[in-house]
Amino acid sequence: MTYFKYFLKNSFKIIYLYGPLETIIFFKNFFQYKKEIDSKISIIKNDFEITNPGENFNKYLDTNYWVFENLKRIYLLNLHKKNTQSVLDLGAGAGYFAYLCQKYGHNVIALDMDNNPMYNSIIKLLGINRINHKIFFGQALPLDNNLKFNLITAFMICFNNHKQKDLWHIEEWDWFIKHLFTRLQPDGEIFLSFNEESPNEPIDEMLSNYLNEHLVTSNHLDYLLAKNVSKSTT
């Protein structure tokens, strides 16, 4: 899809969801934040930019697409309207979501491994507070016990051993989500955005049913969870 078609398609979605005025503000901020990010990371582009990166990590230098996508995430989670939130972003990658959260006045801790030189450089240039950690089943996150978050996010999840034989299932997710609940404020929420495992079964049906126990809302591979969810009865 060309950039023109991509922006046109998404513009209609944003107008539909948020109205014309908010769409104008969205695009104003998009161009402003993209310019800021481009300016900050320009020093490393010659080191990492390649033609036609495909699914290679170098694709995250395409700020047209990724700043836009992460700004959509800000709006999806209503972070453009909320007062200061404490946010934990798991698997932060290049840190664009964390950076945009900060632009909207939120306090963000990013968590990811430090084994990618490009991500490391971008994280540093954007001034992101990142904890170096690989997520394992049964291993608590390395956070101060007093730290509690309004929101925990994980986008395009791979720490669940995505597309590997030891893909996480109910046991692993049950432990991990319960662990994340201990890191939340009483009214806090968890947003999980999964990578598709296969065209026929994007997410395991049993896992989807399990997530529904704490579901606030969902859309395809995206799940917003809270510890205490009132289930309506008929």
Buried (B, 14 or more C-beta within 10 A) or exposed (E): EEEEEBBEEBEEEBBEEBEEEBBEBBBEBBEEBBEBBBEBBEEBEEEBEEEEBEEEBBBBBBBEBBBBBBBBBBBBBEBBEBEEBBBBBBBBBBBBBBBBBBBBEBBBBBBBBEEBEBBBBBBBBBEBBBBEBEBEBEEEBEBEEEEBBBBBBBBEBBBBEBEEEEEBEEEBBBBBBEBBBEBBEEEBBBBBBBBEBEEEEEBBEEBBEBBEEBBEEBEEBBBBBBBEEEEEEE
